[in-house]
C-alpha cells in the first residue's frame, strides 16, 4: 500500500457485496483518525452496520461524530438532493425558488442517475468543504460505495453529465468532481475482494472498468478475509495425508474437515495468484475468527493496514 494513500482527499471503497467493504472503510477511517486526520465515512443509503462495528450511535442522514476525528453519514438520495442543492446554491431562498418545489423535485427524480449523483456529489463536496477558519473541514472523505454494479454506475454519472449536460451549474459541478476523481494525488479507488472464484472474476472486471473505461486511479486492492495456511504448500501431500486418515473410521470426520480446508487453501492460493497480476498495490487482511465484527476487530484490521501505510 503506498505511503501516500491516506494523504489523498477522497477514497472510494468498492467491491462485490459481502466482501467487507464497510469493514475496510471503517478500518481506513480509524487508521486515518488515529494519525490525526479529520475523517468522514460516507455510506450510500446502505443497511447501516458501521455503528455496530464501532460500537457507537446509529448513523443517519445527518453527519454524526462517532469517535475523535471520525465522522460518518448514511446518505439518503432525497435528503442529499436537498442538502446538495443548498450547498451548491448557497442560499435557502434561492434553493426554495429553484429546487424546493414539487415540479422541480419530480423532474430531478426523473433524471437517470440523479440519485447516485446527489450522493456522490455530496461526498465530493465534503472533500472540498472549508470550515469557518478557511481550512478543509475534512482531511479525508471515505465513500463506502454500493456493490460492484451500482458502485460503477455511481462513478459513471459525472462522466455522463459532462458529456451530455449543457453548460451550467450541474455540468460545472460534475466537471469539478470528475477532475478530483481522476487525480491520483487527490483521489483513489480502494477495491476490496475475497480470494474466491466469483469475487475474483468480478474484481478483474471492476478493475478494467475503473482504469480503462472511467480512467480512475486504483490506489489499492485489498484481499480480505484470507485464511492463514494450515497445510503444506505441497497441497497434494496434504490431500494424500487426509486420504490415509479417512481409511480409519475414527478419523473420518477429521479427514473430511482436512480435505475441505486443504481445498479451500488451494483455491485461495490460486485466486491470490490471479489477483497479483492486476496492476497496482495490494494488501492482504486476515480472516478473523469471530461471530460479530466489533471495534476491537476493526482496530486489529486497522493495525494491519497501518503496518503497510507509513
Steps between C-alpha positions, in 0.01 A plus 500: 500500500655833402604721789295789356169310495360684803634834373239501227186706555256239371491120498216290355477146640348265241438130451247220478238488774612297801877541455536737797492848342352666808749322726792625288350852488469494880858375542633769265299762689635387839855487368484849347338646814766338719757692297336832577290536186142626495307228320147458362369153408209553257270200447257482208149420621632174640383268773686677776764276662772752578359598839480133609860442391630808680257466791363853463172678436292402199607697190222679312471748214663780701876510557574356845821496702573141602850514648772764532585608146245266341159608367253296297180542299263253334388697197137496388441611136206731568672665796818524290321680216377759748831532685709495183275766348551716808876445499533591132249786484616637840167670561186357661285754318653409165476130582128530577442689177703266279483153656254488787177470307302195393553541125878543519538219755301267274718599205822439694386158617420408138856572379687166463783483751393810693464306827851358457643840409334669798680258735833502316477878462440544873800281584719694254372828642622396844842422348521870397307643795660781705439585863449849640876532541552437128663161559355180351232356725626149422844377408353182353156393378446124465206397281359157587364447150213270397577145383689455172238577232332784688837636610619518139173663397550765768854575382386517135247776568736803507660385172155470339396843630812664355426338162128574467403787730501858370738754648378603841508425870439123476764444233747726681463301822535171311818621326645607832413164657638299208826696510546412867411132446755467218783672688712223661654752740157588641281194451521124469284192465544232768374170358411231757469134410520146633734226378207307353397431138203734451637800694832463317330497158288805591809678632685447172203649311464786749870584477479518119189718509652742751836540330416459129144628465482766773872587522488492880808415708487175696701585809476163672369146463407350837470120512285449806432206733805296397542176696836434661647188334470183707609242247820446308564717197525167314124450502516151348681378815235652724218339303683167495537513879127572532421198282712277727316628806164440332567124490472486878131547597588684819685766300242533221347834618847646558610389153190658337564828680865485399417438133255792499753735658783387273289555187391841623862598562593382150218707347606799707860465379393487134270802536774705667731411211234628255444820696876559520503545121283813523699824487552698819555453870343218698435426864387180672278512810456187712177314569404562863338212687215700655123477480449877500729775378543758779736786569789278624489301175484814285793642696692177431442544126592869526832399660548253215448778248722728706788256478525575127401869506763739631 
